[in-house]
Amino acid sequence: MSDTIERIKCLIVGSGPAGYTAAIYAARADLKPVMYTGMEMGGQLTTTTEVDNYPGYPEGVDGTKMMEDFKAQAERFDTQVRFGLVTKVELSKEKGGIHKVEVDGSKQIEAETVIIATGASASYLGLESEERLKGGGVSACATCDGFFYRDQDIIVVGAGDTAAEEASYLAKICKNVTMLVRRDEMRASKAMQKRVLNTKNIKIMFNTELDEVLGEKVVEGVRVVNNQTKEKQEIAVTGVFIAIGHKPNTSLFEGQLTMNESKYLITKGKSSKTDKPGVFACGDVQDHEYRQAVTAAGSGCMAALDAERYLASLDD
Ligand SMILES: Cc1cc2nc3c(=O)[nH]c(=O)nc-3n(C[C@H](O)[C@H](O)[C@H](O)COP(=O)(O)OP(=O)(O)OC[C@H]3O[C@@H](n4cnc5c(N)ncnc54)[C@H](O)[C@@H]3O)c2cc1C
């Protein structure tokens, strides 16, 4: 353990759209923010090629390039962007209290405010072919990528509300949607099931699992297996949407901040305030609903404004 403790006004944990936007606002408000990027510098968008729906990029933009632009803008206002992983936190319960944070298992930081922007990770099945074809037809986000599959045949894997919602959304854009459901029934709410069952171009294959995604550079089809009969079958599709859930990156805050049953952080009302004074959450880590770059960025702005107002209220 290092024995030098650094004292800062505003610590930002995470370098996705939420973290960088919080940094831009916090830096311009003179909070002298320090950001730790985590292992995925730039966040989830660095795993995708084309971002077509972020305002301000009329021709679309590569995800990594977009996050480099966010970083450059945050640094223009003197945000200190540091590569490192927050490994432990001890959050104060008191208004005006100091939050203790450990980085990379050794560096100690004391922060007056903490902005949590650690995001969420989409769950995948773990097939080699699925991993290889991510960005080449395998996606975990219908809102982000559905547009690229207009009038094409696609697969949705999953049986819950998210899968049903993704399938309904994609059915409006794509020619045919086939849902692979592992059990003999769906887990989605009755209302969502009804919506899916009443959509003409959605077909549901029960007791069916994805065995392999086919194609070298881009998706050309899938091989599925009926887990009752063990019968395998190939289906020609150009897109595979994995909709088996997301996992928010919140294990660090277990027992210290209130979370919902899926471990997303809970914020108060329309604000970014958590239940610890001076600790704010923004982006996907507190949003299981929208999970988009632009909504993450918007809530990053809110978190920085909330942090600024919190510090001002201490001076009062
Ligand atoms: C393949 C793919 C394509 C997508 N395409 C689009 C699209 O076209 N348009 C769109 O609007 N949205 C898209 N999304 C969704 C979008 O990426 C997310 O909504 C957005 O990135 C969420 O931003 P965030 O800042 O909340 O978190 P994230 O982008 O998830 O960033 C989280 C950050 O936290 C850091 N972190 C985590 N734990 C720690 C820790 N302990 N210490 C320090 N740092 C930590 C990570 O390193 C990372 O930098 C896509 C998502 C995926 C996966």
The ligand as an SDF file (V2000), in Angstrom:
LIG
                    3D

 53 58  0  0  0  0  0  0  0  0999 V2000
  -21.4490   -3.2350  -29.3460 C   0  0  0  0  0  0  0  0  0  0  0  0
  -22.1730   -2.0120  -28.8280 C   0  0  0  0  0  0  0  0  0  0  0  0
  -22.6300   -1.0580  -29.7400 C   0  0  0  0  0  0  0  0  0  0  0  0
  -23.2900    0.0540  -29.2820 C   0  0  0  0  0  0  0  0  0  0  0  0
  -23.6920    0.9770  -30.2000 N   0  0  0  0  0  0  0  0  0  0  0  0
  -24.3210    2.1060  -29.7660 C   0  0  0  0  0  0  0  0  0  0  0  0
  -24.7300    3.0940  -30.6990 C   0  0  0  0  0  0  0  0  0  0  0  0
  -24.5680    2.9500  -31.9140 O   0  0  0  0  0  0  0  0  0  0  0  0
  -25.3300    4.2170  -30.2060 N   0  0  0  0  0  0  0  0  0  0  0  0
  -25.5530    4.3990  -28.8670 C   0  0  0  0  0  0  0  0  0  0  0  0
  -26.0800    5.4390  -28.4770 O   0  0  0  0  0  0  0  0  0  0  0  0
  -25.1820    3.4740  -27.9630 N   0  0  0  0  0  0  0  0  0  0  0  0
  -24.5700    2.3340  -28.3780 C   0  0  0  0  0  0  0  0  0  0  0  0
  -24.2170    1.3710  -27.4710 N   0  0  0  0  0  0  0  0  0  0  0  0
  -24.5390    1.6060  -26.0410 C   0  0  0  0  0  0  0  0  0  0  0  0
  -23.5010    2.5790  -25.4440 C   0  0  0  0  0  0  0  0  0  0  0  0
  -22.2200    2.0980  -25.7220 O   0  0  0  0  0  0  0  0  0  0  0  0
  -23.7030    2.7060  -23.9470 C   0  0  0  0  0  0  0  0  0  0  0  0
  -25.0160    3.0940  -23.6620 O   0  0  0  0  0  0  0  0  0  0  0  0
  -22.7380    3.7520  -23.3730 C   0  0  0  0  0  0  0  0  0  0  0  0
  -21.4110    3.4350  -23.7000 O   0  0  0  0  0  0  0  0  0  0  0  0
  -22.8730    3.8410  -21.8510 C   0  0  0  0  0  0  0  0  0  0  0  0
  -21.9460    4.7750  -21.4200 O   0  0  0  0  0  0  0  0  0  0  0  0
  -21.4010    4.8030  -19.9240 P   0  0  0  0  0  0  0  0  0  0  0  0
  -20.4950    5.9720  -19.8750 O   0  0  0  0  0  0  0  0  0  0  0  0
  -22.5110    4.7250  -18.9720 O   0  0  0  0  0  0  0  0  0  0  0  0
  -20.5810    3.4600  -19.7040 O   0  0  0  0  0  0  0  0  0  0  0  0
  -19.5620    2.6010  -20.5560 P   0  0  0  0  0  0  0  0  0  0  0  0
  -19.4410    3.0340  -21.9580 O   0  0  0  0  0  0  0  0  0  0  0  0
  -19.9720    1.1880  -20.2850 O   0  0  0  0  0  0  0  0  0  0  0  0
  -18.1850    2.8860  -19.8240 O   0  0  0  0  0  0  0  0  0  0  0  0
  -17.9220    2.4050  -18.5480 C   0  0  0  0  0  0  0  0  0  0  0  0
  -16.5290    2.8200  -18.1430 C   0  0  0  0  0  0  0  0  0  0  0  0
  -16.3100    2.4860  -16.7760 O   0  0  0  0  0  0  0  0  0  0  0  0
  -15.0010    1.9700  -16.6440 C   0  0  0  0  0  0  0  0  0  0  0  0
  -14.9520    1.1860  -15.4060 N   0  0  0  0  0  0  0  0  0  0  0  0
  -15.6700    0.1030  -15.0390 C   0  0  0  0  0  0  0  0  0  0  0  0
  -15.2900   -0.3230  -13.8180 N   0  0  0  0  0  0  0  0  0  0  0  0
  -14.3230    0.5410  -13.3830 C   0  0  0  0  0  0  0  0  0  0  0  0
  -13.5310    0.6390  -12.2180 C   0  0  0  0  0  0  0  0  0  0  0  0
  -13.6490   -0.2360  -11.2160 N   0  0  0  0  0  0  0  0  0  0  0  0
  -12.6130    1.6450  -12.1240 N   0  0  0  0  0  0  0  0  0  0  0  0
  -12.4950    2.5620  -13.1390 C   0  0  0  0  0  0  0  0  0  0  0  0
  -13.2170    2.5170  -14.2570 N   0  0  0  0  0  0  0  0  0  0  0  0
  -14.1150    1.5170  -14.3910 C   0  0  0  0  0  0  0  0  0  0  0  0
  -14.7740    1.1930  -17.9180 C   0  0  0  0  0  0  0  0  0  0  0  0
  -13.3870    0.9950  -18.1590 O   0  0  0  0  0  0  0  0  0  0  0  0
  -15.4130    2.1410  -18.9310 C   0  0  0  0  0  0  0  0  0  0  0  0
  -14.4900    3.1270  -19.3160 O   0  0  0  0  0  0  0  0  0  0  0  0
  -23.5300    0.2430  -27.8920 C   0  0  0  0  0  0  0  0  0  0  0  0
  -23.0810   -0.7170  -26.9710 C   0  0  0  0  0  0  0  0  0  0  0  0
  -22.4060   -1.8400  -27.4270 C   0  0  0  0  0  0  0  0  0  0  0  0
  -21.9080   -2.8640  -26.4380 C   0  0  0  0  0  0  0  0  0  0  0  0
  1  2  1  0
  2  3  1  0
  2 52  2  0
  3  4  2  0
  4  5  1  0
  4 50  1  0
  5  6  2  0
  6  7  1  0
  6 13  1  0
  7  8  2  0
  7  9  1  0
  9 10  1  0
 10 11  2  0
 10 12  1  0
 12 13  2  0
 13 14  1  0
 14 15  1  0
 14 50  1  0
 15 16  1  0
 16 17  1  0
 16 18  1  0
 18 19  1  0
 18 20  1  0
 20 21  1  0
 20 22  1  0
 22 23  1  0
 23 24  1  0
 24 25  2  0
 24 26  1  0
 24 27  1  0
 27 28  1  0
 28 29  2  0
 28 30  1  0
 28 31  1  0
 31 32  1  0
 32 33  1  0
 33 34  1  0
 33 48  1  0
 34 35  1  0
 35 36  1  0
 35 46  1  0
 36 37  1  0
 36 45  1  0
 37 38  2  0
 38 39  1  0
 39 40  1  0
 39 45  2  0
 40 41  1  0
 40 42  2  0
 42 43  1  0
 43 44  2  0
 44 45  1  0
 46 47  1  0
 46 48  1  0
 48 49  1  0
 50 51  2  0
 51 52  1  0
 52 53  1  0
M  END
$$$$
